[in-house]
Amino acid sequence: MLKVGLVGVGGISGAHIPAWEEMENAELVALCDIRPERMEKYSGKRCYTDFDEMLANEELDILDICLPTYLHADFAVRAMEKGINVITEKPISLKEEDVDRVYSTAEKNGVKFMVAQVLRFWPEYELLKEIYDSKRYGKLLSGTMIRLGGIPKWSWDGWMTDEKRSGLVPFDLHIHDLDFMVYAFGAPEVMYQFRSKRPDQDYISLCYNFGDFSINSEASWYATSYPFAAEFRFQFEDAVVTNEKGKMIIYRRDDTVIDLSQEATGDTGSINLPKSDAYANELIYFADCVENNKPVDKVKPEELSCVLKILNNL
């Protein structure tokens, strides 16, 4: 049984903690946060307000880092130097040079490390990649990806709206779509970019060139309570593949429409999307790599470096 500790009991931990609790080969034994009240509802866990104390007192196999962005790399290094395998929320850092620092620490200490880039484990995006790889609907011609919402006023100490700590929209929101592009299609060239950045909002629009096709992408923190939306639309030679308004639909060239969001009926040959939790999927994957000593190759350091290089030049 893998012993797991989690540091940073903030918003995203609400997706990670239930996932760990459901896993049969792992036990979440310890939590750490500088706010003791954040841990009160998790009975049965050993709770710490000091990270070094948790590392000293617990024999952990895995540390799950759900801290603010600017703390990810330093906390990962501190844990791995203690021989602990680490999975951290995205991004690995705001600095490209931290990719080598973190991965070299993992190699030196013989432990595994992964950044939880969740779209790589999201069923709709996994299917999109499979469609592209298999050329099921011919060549990819164009794409659009959006990730839009209101400015996060709820973050602890206002860290998310502090550019030096969060990187704002490029590193908090757009990084999801850019990371998936690099993972699925390779390294792009930035053809066009526009940014409207103000103290109370941040918006970015980009066009990426992949040689045979281009992808337009938008991401925002609007200064209003704009409802969050994360969608895509990809044009292939023989179909348009969409994930919009909570539904994944394929519009084929022969005018047939495949709605992959409908509940699976159990009929043989069903191609409906699995009802799965991508946050759980990434943690299950990493735990399996640790338990069975498999390479953590779903997220590669060179891909992370590519993403950070682009974001730091916007």
N, C-alpha and C positions, 0 to 999 in steps of 0.2 A: 504494500500500500504506500503510494507516494504521499509524503507530507508536504503540504502547501501552505505558504504564508502569503498574505496580500498586504501591500502598503498603499495607502491612499483610498480611504473609504468615502469617495465623492460620487459624482453622478454615474460614471461608467462602471463603477464597482457594482452597481445594481444589476448589471447584465452579467458580470463575471462571477459574483458570489453564488447566485442560484445555479449557474452552470457547474461550478466546482462541487456544489452540494449534491448534484445529481449523478456525478461520476462514480463508478464502482471501484476504480483502481486508484482513486486519489481522495485524500481527506484534507479539507481546509481546517487547519489547526490553529492558526494565529492571524490576527489582524493588527495593523498599525496605522494610526492617524494622530496628528497633533491635537485633534478635537475629540476628546473622549466620548462626547455625546453622540458622535457619528457611529459608534460601535455598540451602543447600549442595546439595540434591538437584536443583536446577533448573540444569543445566549449559547453557552457551551464553547465559545472560542476564547483562547487566551489573548488578551488585548493589551496593546502597548502604545504609548505615546512617544517612545524613543526608538528609532530604527536600529541603532547599534545594540540596544538592549535586547531587541527581538532576535537579532542575528546571533547574539551571544548565548541566549537562553534556549533557542529552538534548534533542533536538528532538521533542517528543511531540505527537501529534495528540489523543490521549485519555489521561486519567488515570482509573484505576479505583481507588476508595477502598474498602478492606476493613478499615479501622481500627475500633477501639472507637467506640461511638455518640457520645460526647462530643467526639470529634475531627473528625467528618464535616464540619461547616459551615466551620470554620476552615481545614482543609486544602483544601476545595473552593474557597474564596475565594482562597487563596494561588496555586493552580494557574490559576484562571481569570484572575487579574490578569496572568499570564504568557501569556495567549492560548491556553490549553489547554482543550479540551472535557472535561467531567467527568461521570462516572457514579459515584454513591456508593451503598454499601449503605444499607439502611434503618436507622433513620429519618434524615431530613435533620438532625434535631437534637432535643433535649429542649425547646427553646424555640420557641414559635410565631413570635416576631419574626425568627428566623433564616431563615424562608422568604423574606421580602422581601429580607433582606440578601443571600442567596445568588442569588436570581433577578435582582435588580437588578445584581449584579456580572456575571452572565452577559450580560445585555443591554448593559451599559456596555462590555464587552470584546468583544462580537460573537461569543460562543461559545455552545455548547449545554450544557445541564445536565439530568440526570435522576436521580431516586431509584429505585433498583432494587427496586420493590415487586413481588416475584416472583409473587404470586398472580395478578396481572393477565396473566401469561404462562403460567400453569399450565393444561394442556388441560382438566382437569375443571372448573376454575372458569370458564374461557372458555366452555365449553359451557353451564354453568349460567346465565351472563349472556345467552347467545344464546337459551336457552329462555325466560328472563324477558322479554327484549326482543321476541321474536317472538310471545309468548303462545301458543306451540305447545301447551301443556297448560292454557291458560286463565290466569286471574289467580293471582298468588301469594297464599297465605293465611297461611303461617307459615314460620318457618325456625329451625334450630338449627345453631350452629357451635361446634366445640370445638378446643382446641389445648392439650394436656395433656402434662406430662412431669416429670422429676425436676430438682432444682436443679442448675445447671451448675457443678460444682466444678472444671472443667478450665480456665477462662478465665485468660488471662495476667494476673498481678498481682491476681487476684480482682476485676477490674473489673465483671464482669457482676452480681455480688452486691452491688455498691456503688450504692445508689440514685442518688447524685449523678452517677454516670458512665453508668449504663445505663438508669435509670428503672424497673428491675425488670420484672415480668411485663407490665404495661400497654404499655410501650414496646418490649419485646423480643419478646413472643409475641402478645399480643392485638392489637397494631398490624396484624398481617397480616390478620386477619379483619375488623377495623374498616375498614381501608383498602379492602378488597374491597367491603364493604357500601357505603361512600361512592361508590366508583367505579361500582358496578353499580346501586345503588338511590337514591342521593342522600343528602343530609344527614339524619340521624335525630335524634330527641329521646330522651334517656336517660330511660326510665321507672322503672327500678329498678336499683340496684347494691348489691353486697355484696362486701366484701373481707376476707380473713383473711390478715394480713401479720405474719410473725414473722421473726426474724433468720435462721432456717434454712429458710424456705419462704414462698411467696407464692401466693395464690389469689384470683381475681376472677371474679365472675358478674354479668352485665348483661342487661337487657332493653331493646331499642331499638324505638322506635315510628316506623314509616314511613308512618303514616296508614291505609292499607288493610290493612296487615299488620305483624306484629312479628317480631323475631328475638331469640332467646335465645342467649347466648354465654358460654362458660367458657374460662378459661386458667389454667394453674398451673405452678409449680415446686414439686412436692411434696418433702418431706424424705426421700424414699425413692427407690429406683431404679425408679420407675414407668416403664413403656415409653412412649415418645413416641407420641402419636396426634394427627393433624390430620384432622378429619372434618366432614361437613355432612349435613343432612337438610332438604329443602325440600318443603313441601306446596303443590301447585298444585291448581286445581279438578279436573283430570283425571289427575293423576299425583303420586306422591311420588318425588322425585329424591334419591338418596342417594350419598354417597361415604364408605363405611365399611369398615374392615378391609381397606383397599387395593383395594377394588372400587367402581366406579361403576355403580349399578344403578337403572333406572327401573321403578317399579311403576305400571303404567297402570290407569286406572279400569275398563277392559274385562277386567282380570285377566291381561293379558299382561305378561310381565317381560322387559325388555331389559337384558342384561348387556353394558355397554360396555367392560368390562375384559378381555374375551376377546381372544386374539390375532386380528388381522385375517386373513381368509382370502384376500383379494384379489378376492372376488366383487364384481361391480358393485353399487353402491348400498350398500356397507358403511358403517355409521355408527360403527364402532368408533373409540375414541380413538386419536389418533396417539401413537406411542412417541417422545416428544420430551423434551428437557431444558429445563425452564423457565428455569434459570439461563443456559443458552446462548441461549435465545430472547430474553431481555431484552438481552443484550449484542449479539446480532445486530441487533436492532431499533435500538439506539442507534448502533451503527457505521454502519448504513444511513442514519440521519438525518444523521450527520456527513458521510459520504462524498458523499451526494447532496443535501445542504443542505435537508433536509426538516424541518418543524416537529416538535418532540418533544412531541406532544400526547396520548400514551398516559397520561402522568402529569401532572396539572395542579397548579399551585401552590395554587389555591384549595381543591382536594381535600386536599392535604397540610395546609393551615392548619386545615381543618375537623377533621381527625383529631387534630392536636395540641391543638386547643382542647378537644376532648372529653377526651382523655387527661389533660390538665393540670387538669381539673376533677373527676377521679375521686377 
